[in-house]
Amino acid sequence: MNMYVMAVAILVPAIVFTFVASIIIIPRVLRSAERARMHETIRRLHESGEPMPPEMLDALRGAGVSGPTEILQSFNSPDAELRRGLILIAVAIAMVILGLVLDAGGRRYEPVWPIIGAAAFPGLIGVASLIMWRLSGKAK
């Protein structure tokens, strides 16, 4: 087997999975850092005994940070299920298209079946999220 083909066979799935993982991990890390900065600011104000300015309260409410209970409720809301399901199905479709197009220009065209098979995971999780959204009874 050609070294180029072996390198592609190893690197392409690794890049695809790294890309998908980064789409999920990076926004969570950025959100966590933003919450930590807000928490630190509130802690400093509390320790110094100063009242919290109304502008800061408005900014916190505008950012959707009103308490842990509401954050968890928004994460588990039916709209979040719908959004999560659609995004995961889109990722699965993109992976299938990548598997079909990856070697389309070659003389002996064969789809990359491992990538297409791996697309079943986000796709089925997305379908399950859509089913949960539909069963929640709040679907319009």
C-alpha positions in Angstrom: 0.0 0.0 0.0 1.3 3.4 -0.9 2.5 5.6 2.0 0.4 8.5 0.8 -2.8 6.5 0.9 -1.9 5.2 4.4 -1.2 8.8 5.6 -4.5 10.0 4.2 -6.4 7.0 5.7 -5.1 8.0 9.1 -5.1 11.8 8.9 -8.5 12.4 7.4 -10.6 10.7 10.1 -8.3 12.3 12.8 -8.9 15.7 11.3 -12.6 15.2 11.0 -13.0 14.1 14.6 -10.8 16.9 15.8 -12.9 19.4 13.9 -16.2 18.0 15.3 -14.7 18.0 18.8 -13.5 21.6 18.5 -16.9 22.7 17.4 -18.3 21.4 20.6 -15.5 22.1 23.0 -14.4 25.7 22.1 -17.7 27.5 22.6 -18.1 25.8 26.0 -14.6 26.8 27.1 -15.2 30.4 26.0 -18.6 30.5 27.8 -17.0 29.1 31.0 -14.3 31.7 30.9 -16.8 34.5 30.5 -18.9 33.2 33.4 -15.7 33.0 35.5 -14.9 36.7 34.7 -18.4 37.8 35.7 -18.3 35.8 38.9 -14.9 37.3 39.8 -16.2 40.8 39.2 -19.3 40.2 41.4 -17.1 38.6 44.1 -14.8 41.7 44.2 -17.8 44.0 44.4 -19.2 42.0 47.3 -15.9 41.8 49.2 -15.4 45.6 48.9 -18.9 46.2 50.2 -20.0 48.2 47.2 -23.5 47.8 45.9 -23.8 46.3 42.4 -24.5 49.0 39.8 -27.8 48.7 38.0 -26.0 48.7 34.7 -24.2 45.6 35.7 -27.4 43.9 36.7 -28.9 44.8 33.4 -25.9 43.5 31.6 -26.1 40.2 33.5 -29.8 39.8 32.7 -29.2 40.7 29.1 -26.5 38.0 28.9 -29.0 35.5 30.1 -27.1 34.9 33.4 -29.7 35.0 36.1 -29.0 31.9 38.1 -27.9 28.3 37.9 -31.5 27.1 37.8 -32.4 29.2 34.8 -29.2 28.2 33.0 -30.1 24.5 33.4 -33.7 25.1 32.4 -32.6 26.9 29.2 -30.1 24.0 28.4 -32.9 21.5 28.8 -35.7 23.5 27.1 -37.5 22.1 24.1 -36.0 24.8 21.9 -32.5 23.7 23.0 -33.4 20.1 22.0 -34.6 21.2 18.6 -31.5 23.3 18.0 -29.2 20.5 19.3 -30.9 17.9 17.1 -30.8 20.0 13.9 -27.1 20.8 14.5 -26.1 17.1 15.0 -28.1 16.0 12.0 -26.3 18.7 9.9 -22.9 17.5 11.2 -23.9 13.9 10.2 -24.9 15.0 6.7 -21.6 16.9 6.3 -19.7 13.8 7.4 -21.6 11.7 4.8 -20.9 14.2 2.1 -17.2 14.2 3.1 -17.1 10.5 2.9 -18.7 10.4 -0.6 -16.7 13.3 -2.1 -13.3 12.5 -0.6 -12.1 10.3 -3.4 -14.6 11.4 -6.1 -11.8 12.4 -8.5 -10.0 9.1 -8.4 -10.1 6.5 -11.2 -11.3 3.8 -8.8 -13.9 5.8 -6.9 -14.9 4.2 -3.6 -16.7 6.2 -0.8 -14.8 6.3 2.5 -17.2 4.0 4.5 -15.7 4.5 7.9 -16.4 8.3 7.8 -19.9 7.6 6.6 -20.4 5.0 9.3 -19.1 7.5 12.0 -21.7 9.9 10.7 -24.4 7.6 12.2 -23.4 8.6 15.7 -24.2 12.4 15.6 -27.0 11.7 13.2 -28.8 9.3 15.5 -28.2 11.5 18.5 -29.7 14.3 16.5 -32.7 12.2 15.6 -33.1 11.3 19.3 -33.0 15.0 20.2 -35.7 15.7 17.7 -37.9 12.9 19.1 -37.4 14.3 22.6 -38.4 17.8 21.3 -41.5 16.3 19.7 -42.5 14.3 22.8 -42.0 17.3 25.1 -45.5 18.4 24.0 -44.3 22.0 23.5 -43.5 21.5 19.8 -45.4 24.0 17.7 
